[in-house]
């Protein structure tokens, strides 16, 4: 049976019951390939997110390796000195850090072996869980990377200062759980509605809740910052973003 025929006979590309596809002289190689197919190729046969990200990382590392001014330096030098300014481009600094754009510059081209192993493993993950869940997996890694930094300082070095770490918080309302849960719940509701018009009505409610969150924080929660550009930026990157994250979690995890 051909490889394509096996795929056609399985909606989820599940090879657990398929015969061995390849025939080799050495049964160990045959068994190993069969195991890889059974274990990993479940949702996709083409991990385009992993491949695309690998190509992007190699390009960015090559730029860093061949230039005296690093990409992150350009962003940091472009930050406005105005106290009432925002810097959306700073989000790139977090992405640059998590994907590692200075490996060639700091460790040499031999570091490409590290990237090969990284994206081979990520590719296997993507073929197993699919593209959407892989993107979610990457988002969670990004968030965890910056959560664990503050957590490590608090536990290992007894440092609770700076930013929005636990030592400087009001321990108020559990609002991040609230808004993420609301988004998650509304998404589940719309997935179980088959009527198109009713589904669109729920999506309208989802959009209204997102907009209402922004309006509430603009006129109530952050009212004392009316003239602040930073407040306007925070409207989209605080509970509204948390609400959208809950929707995205439901897209990935709900049944």
Legacy VTK file of the C-alpha trace (Angstrom):
# vtk DataFile Version 3.0
C-alpha trace
ASCII
DATASET POLYDATA
POINTS 255 float
0.000 0.000 0.000
1.385 3.417 -0.945
2.018 6.267 1.470
-0.759 8.379 -0.097
-3.162 5.457 0.051
-2.567 5.121 3.769
-3.353 8.802 4.248
-6.533 8.536 2.228
-7.745 5.677 4.416
-7.228 7.584 7.673
-8.757 10.954 8.502
-6.217 11.600 11.258
-3.269 9.988 9.467
-3.258 7.268 12.152
-0.926 4.471 11.112
-1.375 2.207 14.132
-3.164 -0.450 12.096
-1.427 0.101 8.768
1.050 -2.394 7.312
4.715 -1.484 7.068
5.038 0.929 4.195
8.715 0.506 3.450
10.576 -2.705 2.808
14.219 -2.759 3.872
16.747 -5.532 4.210
17.245 -4.715 7.878
14.092 -5.079 9.944
15.393 -2.583 12.531
15.239 0.247 9.985
11.822 -0.911 8.816
10.498 -1.042 12.377
11.994 2.342 13.232
10.360 4.057 10.242
7.062 2.359 10.995
7.283 3.525 14.623
7.935 7.148 13.551
4.941 7.052 11.224
2.705 5.540 13.903
3.838 7.826 16.699
4.072 11.199 15.007
2.182 11.488 11.717
-1.327 11.937 13.077
-2.667 15.327 11.996
-0.370 16.491 9.204
2.364 15.265 6.892
3.802 18.743 6.260
4.936 20.790 9.291
4.916 24.126 7.493
5.017 26.201 10.711
8.193 24.453 11.852
9.811 24.688 8.430
8.858 28.350 8.022
10.113 29.238 11.493
13.370 27.367 10.884
13.970 29.316 7.663
13.164 32.597 9.449
15.585 31.807 12.290
18.396 30.979 9.862
17.788 34.227 7.947
17.746 36.360 11.101
20.852 34.641 12.467
22.636 35.259 9.157
21.697 38.949 9.311
23.027 39.186 12.853
26.222 37.316 11.926
27.039 39.619 9.018
26.196 43.002 10.559
27.799 45.109 13.242
24.454 46.566 14.360
22.075 43.973 15.729
18.345 43.969 14.989
17.482 44.318 18.664
19.794 47.337 18.935
17.895 49.085 16.158
14.646 48.583 18.034
16.082 49.700 21.355
17.596 52.808 19.729
14.248 53.704 18.163
12.400 53.883 21.495
10.940 57.345 22.037
12.103 59.382 25.018
8.609 60.833 25.403
7.113 59.757 28.738
3.717 59.384 27.089
4.889 57.089 24.310
4.263 53.453 23.449
6.567 51.060 21.612
4.661 48.251 19.853
7.890 47.262 18.090
9.248 46.130 21.456
7.134 42.984 21.055
9.726 41.877 18.524
12.368 41.838 21.259
10.460 39.057 23.025
10.159 37.073 19.793
13.830 37.604 18.910
14.794 36.314 22.347
12.592 33.210 22.298
13.667 32.028 18.825
17.351 32.884 19.361
18.683 35.237 16.694
22.243 35.632 18.031
23.356 32.007 18.006
25.609 32.365 14.965
27.034 35.680 16.180
27.754 34.407 19.690
28.479 30.713 19.136
29.458 30.319 15.481
27.854 28.591 12.521
28.292 25.203 14.220
25.192 26.166 16.197
23.084 25.235 13.183
23.127 21.665 14.568
21.227 22.989 17.574
18.594 24.526 15.297
18.300 21.362 13.231
17.531 19.326 16.355
15.135 22.007 17.608
13.037 22.144 14.469
13.146 18.423 13.759
11.544 17.907 17.167
9.108 20.786 16.636
8.223 19.350 13.225
7.423 15.974 14.790
5.233 17.739 17.350
3.425 19.643 14.598
2.752 16.500 12.571
1.299 14.899 15.697
-0.940 17.702 17.006
-1.576 19.822 13.910
-0.796 23.394 12.917
-3.199 25.280 15.205
-2.104 23.485 18.357
1.536 23.955 17.379
1.027 27.700 17.089
-0.673 27.640 20.486
2.251 25.611 21.841
4.662 28.304 20.655
2.557 31.059 22.242
2.554 29.183 25.555
6.345 28.750 25.353
6.721 32.498 24.763
4.519 33.318 27.747
6.159 30.738 29.994
9.633 32.022 29.105
8.790 35.422 30.538
6.723 34.118 33.423
9.473 31.825 34.654
11.942 34.716 34.778
9.978 36.539 37.489
9.066 33.282 39.219
12.716 32.229 39.347
13.755 35.568 40.873
11.033 35.318 43.522
11.804 31.734 44.554
15.531 31.348 43.975
16.780 34.858 44.773
14.036 36.225 47.006
13.506 39.171 44.645
9.970 40.513 44.348
10.733 43.963 42.964
10.063 45.431 39.566
7.313 45.372 36.983
4.118 43.534 37.817
5.702 40.770 39.891
3.826 39.174 42.764
5.402 41.409 45.405
3.952 44.570 43.865
0.432 43.371 43.208
-2.913 44.065 44.907
-4.110 40.414 44.722
-7.513 41.701 43.718
-9.952 39.850 41.611
-8.621 36.958 39.547
-9.696 38.929 36.490
-7.368 37.153 34.079
-9.067 33.848 34.874
-12.447 35.555 34.491
-11.913 37.053 31.044
-10.116 34.018 29.661
-12.950 31.806 30.963
-15.613 34.044 29.412
-13.880 33.865 26.052
-13.454 30.103 26.379
-17.129 29.608 27.317
-18.514 31.750 24.490
-16.386 29.915 21.958
-17.655 26.537 23.202
-21.239 27.790 22.898
-20.797 28.790 19.248
-19.161 25.470 18.335
-22.312 23.621 19.440
-24.681 25.779 17.393
-25.313 24.496 13.883
-27.692 27.241 12.718
-25.633 29.813 10.822
-27.629 32.853 11.948
-27.532 31.846 15.608
-23.800 31.154 15.325
-23.272 34.611 13.833
-25.269 36.101 16.706
-22.951 34.446 19.217
-19.921 35.747 17.324
-21.500 39.197 17.448
-21.778 38.811 21.233
-18.141 37.681 21.355
-17.095 40.804 19.455
-19.284 43.023 21.653
-17.755 41.601 24.841
-14.283 42.319 23.474
-15.283 45.871 22.592
-17.090 46.289 25.913
-13.946 45.233 27.769
-11.982 47.972 26.018
-14.672 50.591 26.709
-14.960 49.586 30.376
-11.258 49.897 30.960
-11.100 53.146 29.003
-13.848 54.886 30.977
-13.699 53.071 34.334
-10.626 50.974 35.132
-8.043 53.309 33.576
-10.063 56.506 33.776
-7.322 58.327 35.658
-5.046 57.957 32.632
-7.314 59.668 30.103
-4.585 61.613 28.335
-2.072 58.776 28.247
-1.023 57.048 25.050
0.242 54.237 27.255
-3.264 53.784 28.618
-4.645 53.479 25.071
-2.042 50.825 24.344
-2.865 48.952 27.554
-6.554 48.794 26.566
-5.642 46.250 23.892
-2.888 44.410 25.754
-4.534 43.827 29.122
-7.924 42.169 29.716
-8.965 42.451 26.063
-5.912 40.429 25.044
-6.569 38.025 27.919
-10.144 37.537 26.644
-8.910 36.788 23.108
-6.374 34.364 24.565
-9.251 32.497 26.241
-10.972 32.200 22.855
-7.771 30.900 21.310
-7.357 28.359 24.115
-10.892 27.128 23.413
-10.101 26.864 19.695
-7.171 24.593 20.518
-8.425 22.624 23.508
-12.232 22.440 23.552
-14.265 19.436 22.406
LINES 1 256
255 0 1 2 3 4 5 6 7 8 9 10 11 12 13 14 15 16 17 18 19 20 21 22 23 24 25 26 27 28 29 30 31 32 33 34 35 36 37 38 39 40 41 42 43 44 45 46 47 48 49 50 51 52 53 54 55 56 57 58 59 60 61 62 63 64 65 66 67 68 69 70 71 72 73 74 75 76 77 78 79 80 81 82 83 84 85 86 87 88 89 90 91 92 93 94 95 96 97 98 99 100 101 102 103 104 105 106 107 108 109 110 111 112 113 114 115 116 117 118 119 120 121 122 123 124 125 126 127 128 129 130 131 132 133 134 135 136 137 138 139 140 141 142 143 144 145 146 147 148 149 150 151 152 153 154 155 156 157 158 159 160 161 162 163 164 165 166 167 168 169 170 171 172 173 174 175 176 177 178 179 180 181 182 183 184 185 186 187 188 189 190 191 192 193 194 195 196 197 198 199 200 201 202 203 204 205 206 207 208 209 210 211 212 213 214 215 216 217 218 219 220 221 222 223 224 225 226 227 228 229 230 231 232 233 234 235 236 237 238 239 240 241 242 243 244 245 246 247 248 249 250 251 252 253 254
